[in-house]
Amino acid sequence: MNLLTTNEVAERLGVTLPRVHALIRDGRLPAEKMGRDFFIKESDLKLVENRKTGRPPKAKPAQSNGKKKGKK
């Protein structure tokens, strides 16, 4: 069993250290806490390798029919 530090995981996944901590906090990346540091099994990286990157796209606003809404 090969354990990786959060810094090593961030480098391998191409993400920031806070993102790795968020994945751990959200339960998406299992980790063992030893003292003040987290360690991740190398085999557990497969759980987050194929995740979508970035933020989800914003919802498109509803199409209007050209009329303004509000008081007349």
C-alpha positions in Angstrom: 0.0 0.0 0.0 1.6 3.3 -1.2 0.4 6.4 0.8 0.6 9.8 -0.8 0.6 13.2 0.8 -2.0 15.8 -0.2 0.7 17.7 -2.0 1.6 14.7 -4.1 -2.1 14.0 -4.8 -2.6 17.6 -5.9 0.4 17.3 -8.4 -0.9 14.0 -9.8 -4.4 15.2 -10.3 -3.4 18.7 -11.5 -5.4 20.5 -8.9 -4.7 22.8 -6.0 -4.1 21.7 -2.5 -7.4 23.3 -1.2 -9.2 21.3 -3.9 -7.7 18.1 -2.6 -8.8 19.0 1.0 -12.3 19.7 -0.4 -12.5 16.3 -2.0 -11.5 14.7 1.3 -13.9 16.9 3.3 -16.8 16.0 0.9 -16.0 12.3 1.2 -15.1 11.9 -2.5 -11.5 11.0 -1.7 -10.8 8.7 1.2 -7.9 9.7 3.4 -6.3 8.7 6.6 -5.4 11.4 9.1 -2.1 11.0 10.9 -1.3 13.8 13.2 -2.2 17.0 11.4 -1.7 15.6 7.9 -3.8 13.5 5.5 -2.5 10.5 3.5 -4.3 9.0 0.6 -3.8 5.5 -0.8 -2.5 5.6 -4.4 -5.2 3.2 -5.5 -7.9 5.6 -4.2 -6.9 8.2 -6.8 -9.0 6.2 -9.3 -12.1 7.4 -7.5 -11.6 11.0 -8.6 -9.5 10.7 -11.8 -12.5 10.9 -14.1 -14.3 13.8 -12.3 -15.5 16.8 -14.2 -13.2 19.8 -13.9 -14.3 23.3 -13.1 -17.6 24.6 -12.0 -20.9 23.4 -13.5 -22.2 25.7 -16.2 -24.8 28.3 -15.2 -28.3 27.6 -16.1 -29.5 29.5 -19.2 -32.1 32.1 -18.6 -35.6 31.3 -19.8 -36.4 32.6 -23.2 -38.7 35.6 -23.2 -41.4 36.3 -25.7 -40.2 39.9 -26.2 -42.6 41.5 -23.8 -41.4 43.3 -20.7 -42.8 42.1 -17.4 -43.7 44.5 -14.7 -46.1 47.4 -14.1 -47.6 49.2 -17.1 
